[in-house]
Amino acid sequence: MSDSRTLSAYVHVPYCRVRCGYCDFNTYTSTELRGAKQSDFVDHVAAEIDLARTELSQAQDTRELSTIFFGGGTPTLLPVTDLVGTVSNLRQAFGIAADAEVTVEANPDSVDADYLGALAQGGVNRVSFGVQSAVPSVLAVLDRTHNPDRVPEVVAAARAAGLAVSIDLIYGSPGETLDDWRASLELVAALGVDHVSAYSLIVEDGTALERKIRRGELEDPDPNLQADMYEMADVAFSQMGLGWYELSNWSRSSTTRSRHNVAYWLNQDWWGFGAGAHSHLAGRRWWNVKHPAAYAQRVMAGESPAADGEVPTSSEKYLEDVLLGTRLVEGFAIERLTPEARDEVPALVAQGLIIQDAAARGRVVLTLQGRLVADAVVRRLT
């Protein structure tokens, strides 16, 4: 199969020691999980890898994996042998490009130097730490369990193992102040990492955090304060030598970007392994059954774990292309917009939401103010 699109693998590890109050991901604590053993996870994913290899072989798709990402949940709750064993299974099934990016998400309290060293020896070359905040009171609101004092230790251990390091932050939590957020930014500056993701807190329906806010135990996040925090972060990261390349992501250079996430934003192909994982291949999308027990039952019987799927319509694909393209620093080609949307560009430039020089070169690239209202800009372009 000849295809210029890259192929990636996402492995969803749905286990957490504690469920964070803001999280609506497909995750389970040990007390919530019934009918599937965490110790059998690597075998279940191996069975889905075999199914994927058969399907791609029949389609004569011989692409090697360009990126692999272990997300969750907390992948590092698994024994390190399970993670590196899954890397080995993926290599045997598909091949892994020599320059592939292989990332594992980790909590600062779920790894040590030995674990990180074993990851590196097993083919992992990047770790993304869920730091979220440097302030204990903010972490408590988020139900995060780690001690922020441990962050420099694990970052140093990861570097010593030869791993690239990314930090994830969340801003705008109930009760978080600008000084609290500044402390988190100062921690990142002290770490000197090459990549940071910073996300505004979104209160998802059905989460413990949403219930606390509804009962009046916590205040709703203030969108104006979150905007101030975003602007503060953008300035701080710039002073650290990190430039934005996606609305919520900053890197030291183009080579230190998250290549796996860029593949999502560019609508490349990926196969998602694990309970609830989503996949995108040759214009088709599907998602696996959510519960690990149902997932295990299907894959161990040699059946597809897909719960459902879809092929986006041309209008849906256009909306998604604009939505994702305008999130990136390279922007979106004006010639790809509809005639009606192209007519909006001069007004968006005049309003300071699109960079004028970029528009003159035929690209929609958001200004800082445009990034703050990116959804509104997209609505005008679609």
PADOMI-863347 format. One line per 8 residues: number of its first residue (from 1); their letters; for each residue x, z, y of C-alpha. Coordinates in steps of 0.001 Angstrom, whole numbers, plus 524288, in hexadecimal, padded with zeros to 5 digits. Example, Ala and Ser with C-alpha at 12.3 -4.5 7.8 and 13.67 -1.06 7.14 Angstrom:
<rs>
1) as) 8300C,81E78,7EE6C | 83566,81BE4,7FBDC;
</rs>
This chain:
<rs>
1) msdsrtls) 80000,80000,80000 | 80570,7FC28,80D2C | 800EC,8057A,817C6 | 80734,8095F,82496 | 7FF82,815FB,824A7 | 80689,8222F,8205D | 801C5,82AEE,81550 | 801E9,839BA,81664;
9) ayvhvpyc) 7FDB6,84524,80DE6 | 7F69D,85145,8127D | 7F5C8,85CD1,80920 | 7EB7C,866EA,80C7A | 7EE96,874AF,807C1 | 7E1DD,87C34,809CB | 7E705,88A10,80843 | 7E89A,8948A,812AA;
17) rvrcgycd) 7EC2E,8A2D6,811E6 | 7E28E,8A5B0,81CF4 | 7D86B,89C7B,822AA | 7DAD7,89B2C,83145 | 7CEA4,89D82,83953 | 7CF7B,89081,84097 | 7D206,887F3,834B5 | 7C7CC,87EE2,82EE3;
25) fntytste) 7D128,877BF,825C6 | 7CE90,876CD,81735 | 7D5EA,8832D,81387 | 7D3CD,88EBE,80A87 | 7D955,89C56,808E8 | 7DB97,8A1CD,7FB45 | 7CF09,8A9C8,7FC22 | 7C6FD,89DC1,7FFBF;
33) lrgakqsd) 7CC3E,89495,7F565 | 7C503,893A1,7E877 | 7C6CD,88A07,7DD5C | 7D453,884FC,7E0EE | 7E170,88BA7,7DFB1 | 7EB6F,88A54,7EA7B | 7F5D1,889C2,7DFE5 | 7EFCD,87D1A,7DAB9;
41) fvdhvaae) 7F01E,8762E,7E7E9 | 7FC3C,86E0B,7E54C | 7F674,868E8,7D886 | 7E9AF,86535,7DF1A | 7F0A1,85DAE,7E9DD | 7F966,8573D,7DFB1 | 7ED28,8523B,7D8FE | 7E83C,84C48,7E5B7;
49) idlartel) 7F599,84656,7E821 | 7F463,83F81,7DAF6 | 7E6FB,83A53,7DECD | 7EC4F,8354E,7EBBE | 7F7FA,82EE7,7E542 | 7EEF0,827A2,7DBED | 7E61D,822DF,7E6E7 | 7F144,81E57,7EF95;
57) sqaqdtre) 7F82D,817C6,7E43C | 7EBDB,81025,7E10F | 7EB68,80BE7,7EF4B | 7F9CA,807EB,7EE54 | 7FCDE,8116D,7F94A | 80B44,814B6,7F7B5 | 80DA7,81B7D,804AF | 81637,8277F,804BF;
65) lstiffgg) 811AB,83398,80BEC | 816C6,8342B,819D7 | 811EA,841FA,81C89 | 80CDF,84D8E,814B1 | 805F0,85938,81AA2 | 80203,865E4,813FA | 7F738,86C3E,81BFC | 7ECCA,87641,819FD;
73) gtptllpv) 7EA3D,88139,81916 | 7F7BF,886A9,8173E | 7FFC4,87DEE,80E42 | 80AB8,887F5,80DB2 | 801EB,89193,80690 | 8050B,88931,7FAB5 | 811BF,88B39,7F34F | 81BF7,88238,7F91C;
81) tdlvgtvs) 81D30,87BB9,7EBC7 | 80F21,876F4,7ED20 | 811D6,8705C,7FA27 | 81E94,869ED,7F64F | 818A4,86673,7E927 | 80DD1,85F34,7F041 | 817FF,8580C,7F87A | 81E76,8540E,7EBB4;
89) nlrqafgi) 81169,84F7B,7E616 | 80ED3,8474A,7F239 | 81C6E,84168,7F17A | 81A91,83DBF,7E34A | 80D1F,837DA,7E5C0 | 80F71,83058,7F25E | 81D82,8318C,7F693 | 82161,8380B,80352;
97) aadaevtv) 8285D,83075,80DF9 | 83660,83488,8106B | 8331B,83871,81E65 | 825F4,83E94,81B24 | 82116,84A62,822A9 | 81CB0,85544,81965 | 8161A,860A7,82057 | 810F4,86DC5,81BBB;
105) eanpdsvd) 8086A,8768A,82421 | 80C23,884EB,82387 | 8085B,891ED,82953 | 813E8,899D6,82E7A | 810D6,8A4D1,824E9 | 80F7C,89C03,818F0 | 81DA1,89766,8178F | 82B71,89C92,81754;
113) adylgala) 838F0,8966E,81748 | 838F5,89446,80888 | 82BAB,88DBA,808BC | 82F6F,884C6,81400 | 83C3D,8815F,80D6A | 83516,87DB8,800F7 | 82BCE,8750E,808A9 | 83749,86DC9,80E8B;
121) qggvnrvs) 83DD8,86C35,8014F | 83104,86703,7FBC3 | 82FAA,85BD6,80571 | 82873,8621F,810DB | 82EFD,85F5E,81DFE | 8257C,864F3,82804 | 81DD4,87196,8298B | 812BE,87444,83307;
129) fgvqsavp) 810F8,882B2,83637 | 80386,88795,83A2D | 80806,890C3,844FA | 7FBCB,88F79,84D9E | 7FFEE,89A42,85729 | 80B1D,8A37A,85A63 | 801B3,8AE4B,85E63 | 7FCC9,8B7D7,853EC;
137) svlavldr) 7EF98,8BA08,85A7D | 7ECF4,8AB58,85ACD | 7F0F8,8AA08,84C8F | 7E794,8B513,84936 | 7DC38,8ADC1,84F8D | 7DFD8,8A1F8,84739 | 7E14C,8AA64,83AE7 | 7EF59,8A600,83973;
145) thnpdrvp) 7F74C,8AF70,8314C | 80582,8ACA5,8349D | 80E6C,8B464,83D9A | 8130A,8AB6E,8489D | 8205F,8B1FC,84812 | 82256,8AB32,83AFB | 8211F,89D8B,840A3 | 82F48,89C35,84551;
153) evvaaara) 833FD,8A0C7,837EC | 82C98,8968C,8302C | 82FC7,88BBD,839DF | 83E33,88F16,8389A | 83CF7,88F52,829BF | 8363D,88216,829B0 | 840E8,87C35,8320E | 84B5B,8821F,82969;
161) aglavsid) 844D7,87B5B,81DEC | 84586,86E64,8252E | 836FA,86D6A,8281F | 8315E,867C6,834A1 | 82854,871A4,83B14 | 81B59,87027,8421B | 8135A,87B09,8484F | 8047E,87B7B,84925;
169) liygspge) 7FE15,882ED,85450 | 7EFF7,885B6,8581C | 7EC09,888A3,86616 | 7DFA7,88D8F,86C8A | 7DC01,8982A,862D2 | 7D20A,8A246,8677E | 7D922,8AC00,8702B | 7E5C1,8A42F,870E4;
177) tlddwras) 7EB93,8A407,87E8B | 7F4E7,89AB8,88529 | 7FF8B,8A4F8,8837C | 7FCB0,8A58B,874E8 | 7FDC0,896C3,87410 | 80A45,896FB,87C08 | 81018,8A061,8720A | 80D34,896B5,86721;
185) lelvaalg) 81372,88BB5,86ED1 | 81F65,8942E,8714B | 82078,896A4,862B0 | 8207A,887F6,8602F | 82ADE,8861A,86AA5 | 8336A,89078,86450 | 831F6,889F4,85703 | 83666,87CBC,85C2E;
193) vdhvsays) 82E52,8751C,8525F | 82CDD,8665A,852FC | 81E2A,8659C,85103 | 81251,86D7A,8556F | 803CA,86BCD,8532A | 7FAEF,8734E,85C88 | 7EC49,87331,85A6E | 7E16A,878FF,862A4;
201) livedgta) 7D90F,88258,85ADA | 7CC4E,87C1F,85697 | 7C19D,8854C,85216 | 7BBF8,87EEF,845F5 | 7AE20,881B6,84172 | 7AD20,88ADC,835E5 | 7BA63,89156,837B2 | 7BC77,89FF5,83904;
209) lerkirrg) 7C148,89DB8,846E5 | 7B4C6,89697,84A87 | 7ACAD,8A1CF,84531 | 7B475,8ABD0,84D0C | 7B28B,8A3F7,85979 | 7A416,8A271,856B7 | 7A2D5,8B121,854EE | 7A9E3,8B37B,861C0;
217) eledpdpn) 7B5C5,8B9D3,85B6F | 7BECB,8AF78,8613D | 7BDD1,8A676,86CF0 | 7BC6D,897D4,86BDC | 7C91C,8907D,86ECE | 7C9DA,88C53,87D0C | 7CBFA,87D88,87DE7 | 7D1B4,87EA6,88B93;
225) lqadmyem) 7DB8E,8889E,886E9 | 7DEB7,87FFF,87B45 | 7E158,874B3,8849D | 7EA8F,87D66,88C6F | 7F16A,88127,87FC8 | 7F2F7,872E5,87BE8 | 7F91E,86FA2,888F5 | 80215,87B71,887F1;
233) advafsqm) 8062F,87732,87A47 | 808DE,86934,87E68 | 811EA,86DD5,88941 | 818A3,877C5,8808C | 81ACC,86E30,87576 | 82032,86429,87EE8 | 829FC,86E3A,883C0 | 82DDA,8705D,87580;
241) glgwyels) 8307C,861DC,873F0 | 823FD,85F48,86C51 | 81B5D,853F7,8707D | 80D2A,851DC,86CE8 | 80A95,846DB,86368 | 7FCB5,84A96,85F77 | 7F2DB,852FF,866B3 | 7F67E,85F59,85F3F;
249) nwsrsstt) 8044F,85C21,85AF4 | 811AE,85C49,86166 | 81ED5,85851,85BAE | 82CFA,85798,85FDF | 82DF5,84924,85C94 | 826C7,83E68,85571 | 82E41,841FC,8491D | 82928,84FF8,8491C;
257) rsrhnvay) 81AC5,84C82,849E5 | 811EC,84FDA,83E82 | 81234,842C1,837B0 | 80760,84703,82E7E | 7FDFB,84A06,8398E | 801D5,83D93,8409D | 7FDB5,83649,8344B | 7F02F,83C49,835C1;
265) wlnqdwwg) 7EF36,838AB,84416 | 7F35D,82AB2,84121 | 7E96B,829AB,83608 | 7F39B,82735,82BBA | 7F077,82994,81D49 | 7F0FD,836C3,816A2 | 7EC3B,83CED,80A21 | 7E78D,84AE9,80B2C;
273) fgagahsh) 7E97B,8533C,7FF0C | 7E283,8600C,7FC73 | 7D519,8660C,7FE49 | 7CE88,860FE,80A9F | 7D9B4,857CE,80E2E | 7D687,84B36,81579 | 7DC75,83DDB,812C3 | 7DD52,830E2,819FF;
281) lagrrwwn) 7E165,824A0,812D3 | 7DF41,8162D,815E3 | 7D44E,81917,81F7F | 7CD23,8220A,815F8 | 7CBD5,830BA,81788 | 7C7E7,83B2E,80DFF | 7C87F,849E4,80CAA | 7C9BE,852AA,800E7;
289) vkhpaaya) 7C03B,85D09,7FC65 | 7C2F6,8698C,803C3 | 7C315,87453,7F9BA | 7CFAC,87597,7F1D2 | 7C7F4,8780C,7E54A | 7C000,86B91,7E6A0 | 7CC5C,86439,7EA66 | 7D3A7,86976,7DE7F;
297) qrvmages) 7C8A4,86617,7D546 | 7C878,857EF,7D9B3 | 7D6F5,854FA,7DA1E | 7D9CF,85BAD,7CD33 | 7CF2B,85339,7C712 | 7D5E6,8471C,7CC8F | 7CB0A,844DC,7D673 | 7CC33,84219,7E4E0;
305) paadgevp) 7CA68,84E7D,7ED07 | 7C46A,846A3,7F832 | 7B7AB,84C46,7FD2F | 7B43C,840BD,805DE | 7BA31,835E8,80E0B | 7B7AA,82BA9,81852 | 7BC71,81F16,81E70 | 7BB99,82062,82D50;
313) tssekyle) 7B419,815FB,834AB | 7BB1C,80DBE,83ED0 | 7B51B,815D1,849E8 | 7B926,82291,84356 | 7C6DA,81D61,84170 | 7C7C0,81928,84FB1 | 7C395,826A7,85453 | 7CD94,82D1B,84B8B;
321) dvllgtrl) 7D878,823D7,84FA7 | 7D607,826DD,85E08 | 7D4AD,83565,85B66 | 7E166,83628,853DD | 7E902,82C34,85BBE | 7E69C,832C3,868C6 | 7EB7C,83FA8,8633B | 7F926,839EB,86211;
329) vegfaier) 80365,838A4,86CA7 | 804A5,82A1F,86985 | 7F64D,828C2,86CCF | 7EC99,81E3C,8690E | 7ED2B,80FAC,86BE5 | 7E3A0,80BE6,87698 | 7E1BA,7FE91,8703B | 7DBD0,8056D,8646E;
337) ltpearde) 7D120,80BA2,86CBA | 7C3B5,80589,86E21 | 7C174,7FE0B,87AE9 | 7B8CC,8092E,87FB7 | 7C349,81330,87CB8 | 7CDD2,80B18,8836B | 7C58D,80B8E,88FB3 | 7C6C3,81A74,88F7B;
345) vpalvaqg) 7D598,81A70,88FF5 | 7D766,81889,89EC4 | 7CE29,823DF,8A1AE | 7D524,82C9C,897DA | 7E20A,82945,89E5E | 7DC5F,82C37,8ABDE | 7D76E,8394A,8A6EB | 7E502,83CF7,8A233;
353) liiqdaaa) 7E155,83D2E,893D1 | 7E952,83151,88F65 | 7F765,82E71,8934C | 7F75D,822F8,89CC4 | 80460,81D1C,89885 | 8003E,81D85,88A45 | 7F369,816D3,88D78 | 7FB05,80C2D,89484;
361) rgrvvltl) 80280,80A2C,887C6 | 7F5CD,80915,8803B | 7F517,816D1,87A82 | 7EBA7,82221,87C2E | 7F476,82E0B,87D35 | 7EEBD,83AFD,88199 | 7F400,842CE,88CFE | 7F4DE,85199,88B98;
369) qgrlvada) 7E762,852B4,891CC | 7E2AB,8480A,888BD | 7E778,84FA9,87D0B | 7DF5F,85B48,88168 | 7D2EE,852F8,880FA | 7D6EF,84978,8764E | 7C99A,849A0,86FAA | 7C2FD,845B0,87C63;
377) vvrrlt) 7CCA4,83A7B,87E2B | 7CA00,835BE,8704B | 7BB54,835E5,872B3 | 7BD47,82CDA,87E54 | 7C598,8239D,8762E | 7BC27,822CA,86ADD;
</rs>
